[in-house]
Amino acid sequence: MSSNVAPQVPLSLEEEELHAVSGTLVQIHGVLIAVVALYLALSGAQEDDPAAWYGLLAYATLALVLRGAARHGRESRWKIAVESWAMIAFLTWLMHRGGGLESPLFNAYLLPAVLVGLTLGGAATIAEVALI
């Protein structure tokens, strides 16, 4: 009998490391979504700023789409960089709407900074921290 299953192509060491980080990235997205949802719920954003909830929903959807795309293809540094930029853009937009640098969410910038530090190396980390 012949099998219709395609043989698995072995991953390079770099691809294995990026695949391992992929699981951590899912957790980072989850933590960010949970922290922002908790912040919005406790700050009363339902009445004051429903757009923040829509932004959170849009970010969660984007995170799911990006992670789904990564599942069906090989993980790459560019995909991780795009996800970290999405985190920064979302946090910046959210903080701009409510509190700026005084916002309790300011420390959430550590999530994409640590992500880039773990995966993309020193130059990318410095560039991203400068962007933040």
N, C-alpha and C positions, 0 to 999 in steps of 0.2 A: 504494500500500500504506500502511496505517496502522500505526503502531507502538503497542504496548501498554505502552511504558515511560512512566511518569509524568514530567513535567518536573521538573527539579531546582529547588527553591526556593532563591534566593540567601540566603546567610548574612549576617547583620549583622556589622559589624566586631568587636563583642564576642563573637559566636558563633564567628567565625574564630579569635580569640585563644584562647578556651576550647578549641576543637578542637585547636589547636596544643599547648596545655598537656596535653591528653589523652594524647598520645604520651609526653610526659615523665612523666606520672603512671604509666603502665604501667612505665616504667623504674624509677621510685621504688619501686613495689610489688616489682618484681623484685630490686632491690638490698636492700630490707629483708628479703625472704624469704631471699635468699642469705646475708646477714650473720647472720641469726638461726639459720639451719640450720648454718652453719659454727661459730657459737658453741656451739650445742647439741652438735654432733658433737665438738668439741674439749674441751668441758667434761665430757663423759661423761654427758650427761643421759639417755641411753638407759636406764641402770640406775637412776639416782637419781630421775628425774622424767619418766616417759613422758608425763605430762599436758602437758608443754611441747611435745612433738612433736605431740600432738593439737591443741593450741592453734595451733601453726604451720600445720597442715593446715587448720584451720577458718579462720584468717586468709587463707590462700592461696585457699581456696574463695570466701570473701566477696569478696576482691579480684577474682577472675575474674567473679563474678556482677555486681558493681557495674560493672566495665568492660564486661561484655556488655550490661548495661542501658543504659549510656551510648552504646554503639555503635548501638543500635536507636532511640534518640531523640536529641533535641538535647542537647548538653552544657549544663549549667547550673552556676552557682556553688554551689547547694545540694548537687548531687551531689558536687562536689569537697569541699565542707565535710564532708559525711557520710563520705567516704573518709578525710579527714584525722582526723576523730574516731575512726574505726575504727582507724587507725594508732596514735593516742595510747592508746586503750583497750587494744589488744593489747600495746603496749610497757609500759604501766603494769602490766598483769596479769603479764606475763613478768618484769618487774623485781621485782615484789612477791614472786614465787615464788623468786627467786634473787638476792639481793644488794642490793636496793633501790638507793639512790643510789651505792653502791659498785660496782654492776654495770658491766661494760664496755659494755653496751648503752645506757647513759645517753645517749651522744652520738647515738644513732639518733633521738632526739627532734628533731634538727635537720632530718630529712627532712620531717615534716609541717609544721614551722615555716616552712621555706623554701617548701614547696608553697603554703601559705596566703599567705605574703608575696608570691609571684609572681602569685597569682590573685585573692585576695579583698580585698586592700587593707590599709591600716594598722590600722583599728579591729579587724577580724577577727584580724589577726596579733597584736595586743596581747592580745586576749581569749584566743586560743589559747595564747600563751606563758604567760599568767597561769594557765591551766588546767593546763599542764604543770608 
